[in-house]
Amino acid sequence: MQDLKIITKILKAISDEGRLRIISLLSRKKDLCVCEIKELIGLSQSTISSHLKKLENSGLITYNKNGKWINYNLDPNLDADTRILLKDIIKILKSDSQLKKDYARLNTVKRENICNR
């Protein structure tokens, strides 16, 4: 069970539409890089980087380097309560039109086509 400070930190981290969209995308697909996220949600690279840093500092996401790619993922070590919380929030938003568009584009965005532009 989480304490109040940790829950508050998590809720603050996802209290932004852009960060919530990032979490939703990462719940569907592992290993998204900044340029893929930028392409999917249409925010600037600096805004995406800022969002990713806040999500990382909250303990919700991690990253790993694979060659020239920096891949972001939901933290595989999230405790069960946090996973349930995120899953429930995403479930509540399943009919959101913007998230539906994000999910539809998720498998069409290929880093090889966009990251070297």
Biopython code that builds the backbone (N, CA, C, O; Angstrom):
import numpy as np
from Bio.PDB.StructureBuilder import StructureBuilder

atoms = [
    (1, "MET", "N", (0.843, -1.180, 0.000)),
    (1, "MET", "CA", (0.000, 0.000, 0.000)),
    (1, "MET", "C", (0.889, 1.244, 0.000)),
    (1, "MET", "O", (1.918, 1.288, 0.674)),
    (2, "GLN", "N", (0.480, 2.231, -0.752)),
    (2, "GLN", "CA", (1.234, 3.472, -0.876)),
    (2, "GLN", "C", (0.860, 4.441, 0.237)),
    (2, "GLN", "O", (-0.250, 4.407, 0.768)),
    (3, "ASP", "N", (1.819, 5.311, 0.581)),
    (3, "ASP", "CA", (1.442, 6.353, 1.532)),
    (3, "ASP", "C", (0.948, 7.586, 0.781)),
    (3, "ASP", "O", (1.080, 7.674, -0.440)),
    (4, "LEU", "N", (0.388, 8.518, 1.505)),
    (4, "LEU", "CA", (-0.261, 9.689, 0.928)),
    (4, "LEU", "C", (0.690, 10.518, 0.066)),
    (4, "LEU", "O", (0.294, 11.003, -0.993)),
    (5, "LYS", "N", (1.933, 10.684, 0.505)),
    (5, "LYS", "CA", (2.899, 11.485, -0.255)),
    (5, "LYS", "C", (3.202, 10.854, -1.610)),
    (5, "LYS", "O", (3.315, 11.561, -2.611)),
    (6, "ILE", "N", (3.333, 9.549, -1.647)),
    (6, "ILE", "CA", (3.635, 8.862, -2.904)),
    (6, "ILE", "C", (2.448, 8.947, -3.855)),
    (6, "ILE", "O", (2.622, 9.225, -5.041)),
    (7, "ILE", "N", (1.253, 8.710, -3.348)),
    (7, "ILE", "CA", (0.046, 8.805, -4.183)),
    (7, "ILE", "C", (-0.109, 10.218, -4.732)),
    (7, "ILE", "O", (-0.444, 10.397, -5.903)),
    (8, "THR", "N", (0.132, 11.222, -3.892)),
    (8, "THR", "CA", (0.037, 12.614, -4.341)),
    (8, "THR", "C", (1.042, 12.885, -5.453)),
    (8, "THR", "O", (0.710, 13.543, -6.439)),
    (9, "LYS", "N", (2.253, 12.392, -5.307)),
    (9, "LYS", "CA", (3.295, 12.572, -6.326)),
    (9, "LYS", "C", (2.875, 11.932, -7.651)),
    (9, "LYS", "O", (3.071, 12.523, -8.713)),
    (10, "ILE", "N", (2.309, 10.745, -7.594)),
    (10, "ILE", "CA", (1.854, 10.042, -8.800)),
    (10, "ILE", "C", (0.706, 10.799, -9.459)),
    (10, "ILE", "O", (0.708, 11.002, -10.673)),
    (11, "LEU", "N", (-0.264, 11.213, -8.666)),
    (11, "LEU", "CA", (-1.412, 11.928, -9.230)),
    (11, "LEU", "C", (-1.001, 13.268, -9.834)),
    (11, "LEU", "O", (-1.545, 13.674, -10.861)),
    (12, "LYS", "N", (-0.051, 13.957, -9.210)),
    (12, "LYS", "CA", (0.458, 15.202, -9.792)),
    (12, "LYS", "C", (1.141, 14.925, -11.128)),
    (12, "LYS", "O", (1.003, 15.698, -12.076)),
    (13, "ALA", "N", (1.875, 13.822, -11.194)),
    (13, "ALA", "CA", (2.603, 13.488, -12.421)),
    (13, "ALA", "C", (1.664, 13.230, -13.587)),
    (13, "ALA", "O", (2.005, 13.540, -14.729)),
    (14, "ILE", "N", (0.500, 12.674, -13.326)),
    (14, "ILE", "CA", (-0.418, 12.368, -14.429)),
    (14, "ILE", "C", (-1.551, 13.382, -14.548)),
    (14, "ILE", "O", (-2.517, 13.157, -15.278)),
    (15, "SER", "N", (-1.432, 14.497, -13.832)),
    (15, "SER", "CA", (-2.510, 15.490, -13.856)),
    (15, "SER", "C", (-2.439, 16.426, -15.061)),
    (15, "SER", "O", (-3.161, 17.422, -15.110)),
    (16, "ASP", "N", (-1.597, 16.125, -16.009)),
    (16, "ASP", "CA", (-1.473, 16.901, -17.240)),
    (16, "ASP", "C", (-1.928, 16.029, -18.409)),
    (16, "ASP", "O", (-1.596, 14.846, -18.465)),
    (17, "GLU", "N", (-2.683, 16.604, -19.337)),
    (17, "GLU", "CA", (-3.202, 15.828, -20.468)),
    (17, "GLU", "C", (-2.081, 15.174, -21.274)),
    (17, "GLU", "O", (-2.193, 14.009, -21.656)),
    (18, "GLY", "N", (-1.017, 15.903, -21.532)),
    (18, "GLY", "CA", (0.098, 15.345, -22.301)),
    (18, "GLY", "C", (0.744, 14.169, -21.597)),
    (18, "GLY", "O", (1.029, 13.147, -22.222)),
    (19, "ARG", "N", (0.978, 14.304, -20.297)),
    (19, "ARG", "CA", (1.595, 13.202, -19.550)),
    (19, "ARG", "C", (0.659, 12.007, -19.459)),
    (19, "ARG", "O", (1.105, 10.861, -19.518)),
    (20, "LEU", "N", (-0.623, 12.263, -19.316)),
    (20, "LEU", "CA", (-1.587, 11.167, -19.280)),
    (20, "LEU", "C", (-1.625, 10.443, -20.625)),
    (20, "LEU", "O", (-1.748, 9.219, -20.668)),
    (21, "ARG", "N", (-1.519, 11.190, -21.713)),
    (21, "ARG", "CA", (-1.467, 10.562, -23.041)),
    (21, "ARG", "C", (-0.203, 9.716, -23.185)),
    (21, "ARG", "O", (-0.250, 8.624, -23.751)),
    (22, "ILE", "N", (0.922, 10.212, -22.678)),
    (22, "ILE", "CA", (2.173, 9.446, -22.740)),
    (22, "ILE", "C", (2.034, 8.149, -21.952)),
    (22, "ILE", "O", (2.396, 7.082, -22.448)),
    (23, "ILE", "N", (1.515, 8.231, -20.735)),
    (23, "ILE", "CA", (1.318, 7.027, -19.915)),
    (23, "ILE", "C", (0.397, 6.045, -20.633)),
    (23, "ILE", "O", (0.654, 4.841, -20.636)),
    (24, "SER", "N", (-0.661, 6.546, -21.232)),
    (24, "SER", "CA", (-1.600, 5.680, -21.954)),
    (24, "SER", "C", (-0.912, 4.975, -23.116)),
    (24, "SER", "O", (-1.123, 3.782, -23.337)),
    (25, "LEU", "N", (-0.087, 5.713, -23.860)),
    (25, "LEU", "CA", (0.638, 5.105, -24.981)),
    (25, "LEU", "C", (1.633, 4.062, -24.488)),
    (25, "LEU", "O", (1.740, 2.980, -25.066)),
    (26, "LEU", "N", (2.359, 4.385, -23.422)),
    (26, "LEU", "CA", (3.339, 3.433, -22.899)),
    (26, "LEU", "C", (2.672, 2.198, -22.307)),
    (26, "LEU", "O", (3.298, 1.143, -22.207)),
    (27, "SER", "N", (1.419, 2.319, -21.917)),
    (27, "SER", "CA", (0.707, 1.139, -21.415)),
    (27, "SER", "C", (0.351, 0.189, -22.555)),
    (27, "SER", "O", (0.104, -0.995, -22.330)),
    (28, "ARG", "N", (0.327, 0.711, -23.772)),
    (28, "ARG", "CA", (-0.020, -0.089, -24.951)),
    (28, "ARG", "C", (1.194, -0.631, -25.688)),
    (28, "ARG", "O", (1.129, -1.695, -26.303)),
    (29, "LYS", "N", (2.302, 0.100, -25.626)),
    (29, "LYS", "CA", (3.489, -0.292, -26.390)),
    (29, "LYS", "C", (4.734, 0.060, -25.599)),
    (29, "LYS", "O", (4.864, 1.159, -25.060)),
    (30, "LYS", "N", (5.636, -0.888, -25.542)),
    (30, "LYS", "CA", (6.908, -0.631, -24.884)),
    (30, "LYS", "C", (7.840, 0.058, -25.865)),
    (30, "LYS", "O", (7.628, 0.050, -27.078)),
    (31, "ASP", "N", (8.856, 0.642, -25.312)),
    (31, "ASP", "CA", (9.945, 1.200, -26.108)),
    (31, "ASP", "C", (9.517, 2.277, -27.095)),
    (31, "ASP", "O", (9.657, 2.110, -28.306)),
    (32, "LEU", "N", (9.002, 3.365, -26.579)),
    (32, "LEU", "CA", (8.744, 4.537, -27.412)),
    (32, "LEU", "C", (9.849, 5.555, -27.169)),
    (32, "LEU", "O", (10.227, 5.816, -26.027)),
    (33, "CYS", "N", (10.364, 6.125, -28.254)),
    (33, "CYS", "CA", (11.379, 7.167, -28.130)),
    (33, "CYS", "C", (10.708, 8.536, -28.203)),
    (33, "CYS", "O", (9.524, 8.638, -28.525)),
    (34, "VAL", "N", (11.464, 9.575, -27.904)),
    (34, "VAL", "CA", (10.920, 10.934, -27.872)),
    (34, "VAL", "C", (10.292, 11.311, -29.204)),
    (34, "VAL", "O", (9.202, 11.881, -29.230)),
    (35, "CYS", "N", (10.965, 11.002, -30.321)),
    (35, "CYS", "CA", (10.415, 11.423, -31.617)),
    (35, "CYS", "C", (9.120, 10.675, -31.950)),
    (35, "CYS", "O", (8.249, 11.236, -32.615)),
    (36, "GLU", "N", (8.975, 9.428, -31.506)),
    (36, "GLU", "CA", (7.709, 8.714, -31.714)),
    (36, "GLU", "C", (6.591, 9.358, -30.888)),
    (36, "GLU", "O", (5.482, 9.563, -31.380)),
    (37, "ILE", "N", (6.896, 9.669, -29.642)),
    (37, "ILE", "CA", (5.894, 10.302, -28.783)),
    (37, "ILE", "C", (5.514, 11.666, -29.346)),
    (37, "ILE", "O", (4.339, 12.032, -29.363)),
    (38, "LYS", "N", (6.509, 12.414, -29.806)),
    (38, "LYS", "CA", (6.262, 13.730, -30.411)),
    (38, "LYS", "C", (5.329, 13.599, -31.609)),
    (38, "LYS", "O", (4.380, 14.370, -31.752)),
    (39, "GLU", "N", (5.596, 12.636, -32.453)),
    (39, "GLU", "CA", (4.768, 12.405, -33.642)),
    (39, "GLU", "C", (3.342, 12.014, -33.251)),
    (39, "GLU", "O", (2.378, 12.443, -33.886)),
    (40, "LEU", "N", (3.216, 11.208, -32.215)),
    (40, "LEU", "CA", (1.901, 10.724, -31.806)),
    (40, "LEU", "C", (1.039, 11.789, -31.145)),
    (40, "LEU", "O", (-0.161, 11.865, -31.408)),
    (41, "ILE", "N", (1.636, 12.608, -30.293)),
    (41, "ILE", "CA", (0.788, 13.550, -29.560)),
    (41, "ILE", "C", (0.952, 14.998, -29.999)),
    (41, "ILE", "O", (0.206, 15.868, -29.549)),
    (42, "GLY", "N", (1.918, 15.267, -30.870)),
    (42, "GLY", "CA", (1.995, 16.576, -31.499)),
    (42, "GLY", "C", (2.494, 17.718, -30.639)),
    (42, "GLY", "O", (2.232, 18.879, -30.952)),
    (43, "LEU", "N", (3.193, 17.426, -29.581)),
    (43, "LEU", "CA", (3.795, 18.475, -28.767)),
    (43, "LEU", "C", (5.259, 18.639, -29.166)),
    (43, "LEU", "O", (5.824, 17.766, -29.823)),
    (44, "SER", "N", (5.866, 19.737, -28.777)),
    (44, "SER", "CA", (7.265, 19.978, -29.128)),
    (44, "SER", "C", (8.173, 18.985, -28.405)),
    (44, "SER", "O", (7.800, 18.411, -27.382)),
    (45, "GLN", "N", (9.368, 18.796, -28.956)),
    (45, "GLN", "CA", (10.309, 17.866, -28.351)),
    (45, "GLN", "C", (10.682, 18.312, -26.937)),
    (45, "GLN", "O", (10.822, 17.477, -26.044)),
    (46, "SER", "N", (10.842, 19.610, -26.728)),
    (46, "SER", "CA", (11.201, 20.080, -25.385)),
    (46, "SER", "C", (10.067, 19.823, -24.383)),
    (46, "SER", "O", (10.323, 19.489, -23.226)),
    (47, "THR", "N", (8.826, 19.977, -24.824)),
    (47, "THR", "CA", (7.679, 19.694, -23.948)),
    (47, "THR", "C", (7.613, 18.208, -23.628)),
    (47, "THR", "O", (7.385, 17.822, -22.482)),
    (48, "ILE", "N", (7.815, 17.374, -24.650)),
    (48, "ILE", "CA", (7.823, 15.918, -24.431)),
    (48, "ILE", "C", (8.914, 15.551, -23.434)),
    (48, "ILE", "O", (8.671, 14.785, -22.500)),
    (49, "SER", "N", (10.113, 16.092, -23.625)),
    (49, "SER", "CA", (11.227, 15.789, -22.721)),
    (49, "SER", "C", (10.910, 16.208, -21.290)),
    (49, "SER", "O", (11.228, 15.488, -20.343)),
    (50, "SER", "N", (10.289, 17.361, -21.135)),
    (50, "SER", "CA", (9.894, 17.830, -19.804)),
    (50, "SER", "C", (8.867, 16.886, -19.176)),
    (50, "SER", "O", (8.972, 16.541, -17.999)),
    (51, "HIS", "N", (7.890, 16.477, -19.955)),
    (51, "HIS", "CA", (6.884, 15.528, -19.457)),
    (51, "HIS", "C", (7.537, 14.206, -19.055)),
    (51, "HIS", "O", (7.222, 13.650, -18.003)),
    (52, "LEU", "N", (8.439, 13.709, -19.888)),
    (52, "LEU", "CA", (9.102, 12.441, -19.588)),
    (52, "LEU", "C", (9.913, 12.545, -18.299)),
    (52, "LEU", "O", (9.930, 11.609, -17.499)),
    (53, "LYS", "N", (10.579, 13.667, -18.094)),
    (53, "LYS", "CA", (11.367, 13.859, -16.876)),
    (53, "LYS", "C", (10.461, 13.841, -15.642)),
    (53, "LYS", "O", (10.800, 13.226, -14.632)),
    (54, "LYS", "N", (9.318, 14.509, -15.723)),
    (54, "LYS", "CA", (8.385, 14.514, -14.588)),
    (54, "LYS", "C", (7.851, 13.110, -14.311)),
    (54, "LYS", "O", (7.723, 12.709, -13.154)),
    (55, "LEU", "N", (7.542, 12.369, -15.364)),
    (55, "LEU", "CA", (7.052, 11.000, -15.184)),
    (55, "LEU", "C", (8.146, 10.099, -14.618)),
    (55, "LEU", "O", (7.877, 9.229, -13.790)),
    (56, "GLU", "N", (9.377, 10.314, -15.069)),
    (56, "GLU", "CA", (10.503, 9.540, -14.543)),
    (56, "GLU", "C", (10.734, 9.870, -13.067)),
    (56, "GLU", "O", (10.926, 8.969, -12.251)),
    (57, "ASN", "N", (10.715, 11.154, -12.727)),
    (57, "ASN", "CA", (10.928, 11.564, -11.332)),
    (57, "ASN", "C", (9.839, 11.045, -10.399)),
    (57, "ASN", "O", (10.077, 10.863, -9.205)),
    (58, "SER", "N", (8.659, 10.811, -10.934)),
    (58, "SER", "CA", (7.566, 10.275, -10.114)),
    (58, "SER", "C", (7.668, 8.762, -9.945)),
    (58, "SER", "O", (6.932, 8.167, -9.158)),
    (59, "GLY", "N", (8.590, 8.144, -10.690)),
    (59, "GLY", "CA", (8.767, 6.700, -10.594)),
    (59, "GLY", "C", (7.859, 5.890, -11.497)),
    (59, "GLY", "O", (7.794, 4.667, -11.374)),
    (60, "LEU", "N", (7.151, 6.560, -12.411)),
    (60, "LEU", "CA", (6.211, 5.844, -13.278)),
    (60, "LEU", "C", (6.859, 5.257, -14.521)),
    (60, "LEU", "O", (6.412, 4.229, -15.029)),
    (61, "ILE", "N", (7.908, 5.902, -15.015)),
    (61, "ILE", "CA", (8.552, 5.401, -16.228)),
    (61, "ILE", "C", (10.053, 5.270, -16.017)),
    (61, "ILE", "O", (10.637, 5.861, -15.108)),
    (62, "THR", "N", (10.645, 4.484, -16.880)),
    (62, "THR", "CA", (12.093, 4.343, -16.932)),
    (62, "THR", "C", (12.506, 4.446, -18.390)),
    (62, "THR", "O", (11.666, 4.506, -19.288)),
    (63, "TYR", "N", (13.795, 4.464, -18.605)),
    (63, "TYR", "CA", (14.292, 4.451, -19.977)),
    (63, "TYR", "C", (15.501, 3.545, -20.055)),
    (63, "TYR", "O", (16.159, 3.268, -19.053)),
    (64, "ASN", "N", (15.777, 3.095, -21.251)),
    (64, "ASN", "CA", (16.985, 2.323, -21.501)),
    (64, "ASN", "C", (17.543, 2.747, -22.845)),
    (64, "ASN", "O", (16.811, 3.177, -23.736)),
    (65, "LYS", "N", (18.837, 2.619, -22.970)),
    (65, "LYS", "CA", (19.493, 2.976, -24.221)),
    (65, "LYS", "C", (19.730, 1.708, -25.021)),
    (65, "LYS", "O", (20.174, 0.687, -24.497)),
    (66, "ASN", "N", (19.422, 1.804, -26.306)),
    (66, "ASN", "CA", (19.620, 0.683, -27.218)),
    (66, "ASN", "C", (20.211, 1.261, -28.495)),
    (66, "ASN", "O", (19.481, 1.714, -29.376)),
    (67, "GLY", "N", (21.531, 1.243, -28.592)),
    (67, "GLY", "CA", (22.185, 1.874, -29.730)),
    (67, "GLY", "C", (21.944, 3.369, -29.686)),
    (67, "GLY", "O", (22.225, 4.022, -28.681)),
    (68, "LYS", "N", (21.422, 3.911, -30.778)),
    (68, "LYS", "CA", (21.164, 5.357, -30.821)),
    (68, "LYS", "C", (19.810, 5.735, -30.223)),
    (68, "LYS", "O", (19.485, 6.919, -30.127)),
    (69, "TRP", "N", (19.031, 4.753, -29.827)),
    (69, "TRP", "CA", (17.682, 5.011, -29.313)),
    (69, "TRP", "C", (17.667, 5.073, -27.793)),
    (69, "TRP", "O", (18.347, 4.299, -27.120)),
    (70, "ILE", "N", (16.885, 6.001, -27.264)),
    (70, "ILE", "CA", (16.557, 6.019, -25.839)),
    (70, "ILE", "C", (15.081, 5.665, -25.762)),
    (70, "ILE", "O", (14.219, 6.432, -26.191)),
    (71, "ASN", "N", (14.807, 4.503, -25.214)),
    (71, "ASN", "CA", (13.451, 3.956, -25.172)),
    (71, "ASN", "C", (12.826, 4.163, -23.800)),
    (71, "ASN", "O", (13.427, 3.847, -22.773)),
    (72, "TYR", "N", (11.616, 4.695, -23.799)),
    (72, "TYR", "CA", (10.871, 4.929, -22.565)),
    (72, "TYR", "C", (9.814, 3.848, -22.397)),
    (72, "TYR", "O", (9.195, 3.402, -23.363)),
    (73, "ASN", "N", (9.621, 3.437, -21.141)),
    (73, "ASN", "CA", (8.670, 2.379, -20.790)),
    (73, "ASN", "C", (8.029, 2.700, -19.451)),
    (73, "ASN", "O", (8.571, 3.467, -18.655)),
    (74, "LEU", "N", (6.864, 2.104, -19.214)),
    (74, "LEU", "CA", (6.360, 2.109, -17.843)),
    (74, "LEU", "C", (7.364, 1.338, -17.008)),
    (74, "LEU", "O", (7.909, 0.333, -17.465)),
    (75, "ASP", "N", (7.612, 1.789, -15.806)),
    (75, "ASP", "CA", (8.583, 1.117, -14.949)),
    (75, "ASP", "C", (8.100, -0.303, -14.661)),
    (75, "ASP", "O", (7.022, -0.487, -14.095)),
    (76, "PRO", "N", (8.886, -1.303, -15.045)),
    (76, "PRO", "CA", (8.453, -2.688, -14.805)),
    (76, "PRO", "C", (8.392, -3.040, -13.321)),
    (76, "PRO", "O", (7.815, -4.061, -12.948)),
    (77, "ASN", "N", (8.987, -2.198, -12.475)),
    (77, "ASN", "CA", (8.991, -2.458, -11.034)),
    (77, "ASN", "C", (7.906, -1.697, -10.274)),
    (77, "ASN", "O", (7.948, -1.609, -9.047)),
    (78, "LEU", "N", (6.929, -1.146, -11.010)),
    (78, "LEU", "CA", (5.821, -0.471, -10.326)),
    (78, "LEU", "C", (5.119, -1.457, -9.401)),
    (78, "LEU", "O", (4.917, -2.619, -9.754)),
    (79, "ASP", "N", (4.754, -0.985, -8.224)),
    (79, "ASP", "CA", (4.044, -1.877, -7.308)),
    (79, "ASP", "C", (2.627, -2.131, -7.827)),
    (79, "ASP", "O", (2.124, -1.401, -8.682)),
    (80, "ALA", "N", (2.012, -3.151, -7.308)),
    (80, "ALA", "CA", (0.691, -3.587, -7.786)),
    (80, "ALA", "C", (-0.363, -2.493, -7.647)),
    (80, "ALA", "O", (-1.195, -2.323, -8.539)),
    (81, "ASP", "N", (-0.341, -1.752, -6.547)),
    (81, "ASP", "CA", (-1.334, -0.693, -6.346)),
    (81, "ASP", "C", (-1.224, 0.394, -7.412)),
    (81, "ASP", "O", (-2.237, 0.876, -7.920)),
    (82, "THR", "N", (0.001, 0.776, -7.749)),
    (82, "THR", "CA", (0.203, 1.811, -8.768)),
    (82, "THR", "C", (-0.232, 1.301, -10.129)),
    (82, "THR", "O", (-0.852, 2.034, -10.900)),
    (83, "ARG", "N", (0.087, 0.054, -10.430)),
    (83, "ARG", "CA", (-0.355, -0.535, -11.707)),
    (83, "ARG", "C", (-1.886, -0.532, -11.804)),
    (83, "ARG", "O", (-2.447, -0.188, -12.844)),
    (84, "ILE", "N", (-2.540, -0.912, -10.731)),
    (84, "ILE", "CA", (-4.008, -0.928, -10.713)),
    (84, "ILE", "C", (-4.555, 0.483, -10.895)),
    (84, "ILE", "O", (-5.504, 0.690, -11.651)),
    (85, "LEU", "N", (-3.961, 1.449, -10.208)),
    (85, "LEU", "CA", (-4.397, 2.841, -10.329)),
    (85, "LEU", "C", (-4.298, 3.312, -11.779)),
    (85, "LEU", "O", (-5.255, 3.869, -12.316)),
    (86, "LEU", "N", (-3.146, 3.094, -12.414)),
    (86, "LEU", "CA", (-2.966, 3.514, -13.809)),
    (86, "LEU", "C", (-3.924, 2.777, -14.736)),
    (86, "LEU", "O", (-4.530, 3.375, -15.625)),
    (87, "LYS", "N", (-4.053, 1.473, -14.519)),
    (87, "LYS", "CA", (-4.952, 0.675, -15.354)),
    (87, "LYS", "C", (-6.391, 1.177, -15.245)),
    (87, "LYS", "O", (-7.096, 1.276, -16.249)),
    (88, "ASP", "N", (-6.820, 1.490, -14.034)),
    (88, "ASP", "CA", (-8.190, 1.981, -13.830)),
    (88, "ASP", "C", (-8.403, 3.348, -14.477)),
    (88, "ASP", "O", (-9.451, 3.590, -15.075)),
    (89, "ILE", "N", (-7.430, 4.233, -14.365)),
    (89, "ILE", "CA", (-7.553, 5.551, -14.994)),
    (89, "ILE", "C", (-7.631, 5.405, -16.506)),
    (89, "ILE", "O", (-8.465, 6.042, -17.150)),
    (90, "ILE", "N", (-6.774, 4.577, -17.073)),
    (90, "ILE", "CA", (-6.783, 4.363, -18.525)),
    (90, "ILE", "C", (-8.095, 3.716, -18.959)),
    (90, "ILE", "O", (-8.636, 4.049, -20.013)),
    (91, "LYS", "N", (-8.604, 2.795, -18.149)),
    (91, "LYS", "CA", (-9.886, 2.150, -18.459)),
    (91, "LYS", "C", (-11.020, 3.172, -18.485)),
    (91, "LYS", "O", (-11.881, 3.126, -19.364)),
    (92, "ILE", "N", (-11.020, 4.080, -17.533)),
    (92, "ILE", "CA", (-12.043, 5.130, -17.487)),
    (92, "ILE", "C", (-11.992, 5.977, -18.755)),
    (92, "ILE", "O", (-13.025, 6.436, -19.242)),
    (93, "LEU", "N", (-10.798, 6.181, -19.283)),
    (93, "LEU", "CA", (-10.607, 7.042, -20.455)),
    (93, "LEU", "C", (-10.685, 6.298, -21.785)),
    (93, "LEU", "O", (-10.410, 6.885, -22.831)),
    (94, "LYS", "N", (-11.053, 5.027, -21.765)),
    (94, "LYS", "CA", (-11.004, 4.218, -22.987)),
    (94, "LYS", "C", (-11.854, 4.764, -24.124)),
    (94, "LYS", "O", (-11.561, 4.496, -25.289)),
    (95, "SER", "N", (-12.887, 5.515, -23.816)),
    (95, "SER", "CA", (-13.736, 6.052, -24.879)),
    (95, "SER", "C", (-13.349, 7.479, -25.286)),
    (95, "SER", "O", (-14.018, 8.085, -26.123)),
    (96, "ASP", "N", (-12.284, 8.011, -24.706)),
    (96, "ASP", "CA", (-11.839, 9.358, -25.057)),
    (96, "ASP", "C", (-11.404, 9.399, -26.522)),
    (96, "ASP", "O", (-10.600, 8.577, -26.960)),
    (97, "SER", "N", (-11.932, 10.348, -27.265)),
    (97, "SER", "CA", (-11.669, 10.407, -28.710)),
    (97, "SER", "C", (-10.196, 10.664, -29.015)),
    (97, "SER", "O", (-9.668, 10.112, -29.981)),
    (98, "GLN", "N", (-9.521, 11.488, -28.215)),
    (98, "GLN", "CA", (-8.105, 11.760, -28.475)),
    (98, "GLN", "C", (-7.259, 10.517, -28.237)),
    (98, "GLN", "O", (-6.380, 10.204, -29.040)),
    (99, "LEU", "N", (-7.512, 9.813, -27.156)),
    (99, "LEU", "CA", (-6.748, 8.594, -26.890)),
    (99, "LEU", "C", (-7.018, 7.534, -27.946)),
    (99, "LEU", "O", (-6.111, 6.787, -28.312)),
    (100, "LYS", "N", (-8.238, 7.456, -28.438)),
    (100, "LYS", "CA", (-8.542, 6.516, -29.522)),
    (100, "LYS", "C", (-7.700, 6.836, -30.753)),
    (100, "LYS", "O", (-7.183, 5.932, -31.409)),
    (101, "LYS", "N", (-7.565, 8.126, -31.066)),
    (101, "LYS", "CA", (-6.728, 8.534, -32.207)),
    (101, "LYS", "C", (-5.269, 8.177, -31.953)),
    (101, "LYS", "O", (-4.580, 7.683, -32.846)),
    (102, "ASP", "N", (-4.800, 8.427, -30.735)),
    (102, "ASP", "CA", (-3.419, 8.080, -30.383)),
    (102, "ASP", "C", (-3.179, 6.586, -30.569)),
    (102, "ASP", "O", (-2.181, 6.184, -31.167)),
    (103, "TYR", "N", (-4.088, 5.771, -30.060)),
    (103, "TYR", "CA", (-3.933, 4.319, -30.156)),
    (103, "TYR", "C", (-3.964, 3.852, -31.607)),
    (103, "TYR", "O", (-3.206, 2.961, -31.991)),
    (104, "ALA", "N", (-4.835, 4.449, -32.409)),
    (104, "ALA", "CA", (-4.942, 4.057, -33.817)),
    (104, "ALA", "C", (-3.643, 4.343, -34.566)),
    (104, "ALA", "O", (-3.265, 3.595, -35.467)),
    (105, "ARG", "N", (-2.969, 5.414, -34.197)),
    (105, "ARG", "CA", (-1.724, 5.786, -34.871)),
    (105, "ARG", "C", (-0.512, 5.054, -34.312)),
    (105, "ARG", "O", (0.552, 5.051, -34.933)),
    (106, "LEU", "N", (-0.662, 4.445, -33.165)),
    (106, "LEU", "CA", (0.476, 3.861, -32.459)),
    (106, "LEU", "C", (1.272, 2.884, -33.310)),
    (106, "LEU", "O", (2.502, 2.922, -33.300)),
    (107, "ASN", "N", (0.603, 2.023, -34.036)),
    (107, "ASN", "CA", (1.316, 1.019, -34.831)),
    (107, "ASN", "C", (1.712, 1.507, -36.213)),
    (107, "ASN", "O", (2.379, 0.787, -36.956)),
    (108, "THR", "N", (1.309, 2.724, -36.568)),
    (108, "THR", "CA", (1.686, 3.255, -37.881)),
    (108, "THR", "C", (2.911, 4.157, -37.814)),
    (108, "THR", "O", (3.561, 4.396, -38.831)),
    (109, "VAL", "N", (3.228, 4.655, -36.630)),
    (109, "VAL", "CA", (4.389, 5.532, -36.468)),
    (109, "VAL", "C", (5.633, 4.665, -36.308)),
    (109, "VAL", "O", (5.737, 3.867, -35.376)),
    (110, "LYS", "N", (6.564, 4.836, -37.226)),
    (110, "LYS", "CA", (7.810, 4.057, -37.209)),
    (110, "LYS", "C", (8.991, 4.994, -37.011)),
    (110, "LYS", "O", (9.188, 5.934, -37.782)),
    (111, "ARG", "N", (9.762, 4.735, -35.991)),
    (111, "ARG", "CA", (10.883, 5.621, -35.672)),
    (111, "ARG", "C", (11.873, 5.757, -36.813)),
    (111, "ARG", "O", (12.479, 6.814, -36.988)),
    (112, "GLU", "N", (12.040, 4.707, -37.581)),
    (112, "GLU", "CA", (12.987, 4.763, -38.690)),
    (112, "GLU", "C", (12.586, 5.820, -39.718)),
    (112, "GLU", "O", (13.441, 6.366, -40.416)),
    (113, "ASN", "N", (11.295, 6.106, -39.808)),
    (113, "ASN", "CA", (10.798, 7.078, -40.779)),
    (113, "ASN", "C", (10.761, 8.503, -40.241)),
    (113, "ASN", "O", (10.743, 9.452, -41.025)),
    (114, "ILE", "N", (10.749, 8.670, -38.931)),
    (114, "ILE", "CA", (10.552, 10.020, -38.390)),
    (114, "ILE", "C", (11.725, 10.569, -37.597)),
    (114, "ILE", "O", (11.872, 11.788, -37.500)),
    (115, "CYS", "N", (12.552, 9.729, -37.038)),
    (115, "CYS", "CA", (13.578, 10.209, -36.109)),
    (115, "CYS", "C", (14.788, 10.829, -36.798)),
    (115, "CYS", "O", (15.585, 11.507, -36.149)),
    (116, "ASN", "N", (14.933, 10.614, -38.060)),
    (116, "ASN", "CA", (16.089, 11.164, -38.767)),
    (116, "ASN", "C", (15.734, 12.358, -39.623)),
    (116, "ASN", "O", (16.544, 12.800, -40.438)),
    (117, "ARG", "N", (14.526, 12.890, -39.449)),
    (117, "ARG", "CA", (14.102, 14.049, -40.245)),
    (117, "ARG", "C", (14.859, 15.277, -39.839)),
    (117, "ARG", "O", (14.638, 16.351, -40.398)),
]
sb = StructureBuilder()
sb.init_structure("model")
sb.init_model(0)
sb.init_chain("A")
sb.init_seg("    ")
for serial, (resi, resn, name, xyz) in enumerate(atoms, 1):
    if name == "N":
        sb.init_residue(resn, " ", resi, " ")
    sb.init_atom(name, np.array(xyz, "f"), 0.0, 1.0, " ", f" {name:<3s}", serial, name[0])
structure = sb.get_structure()
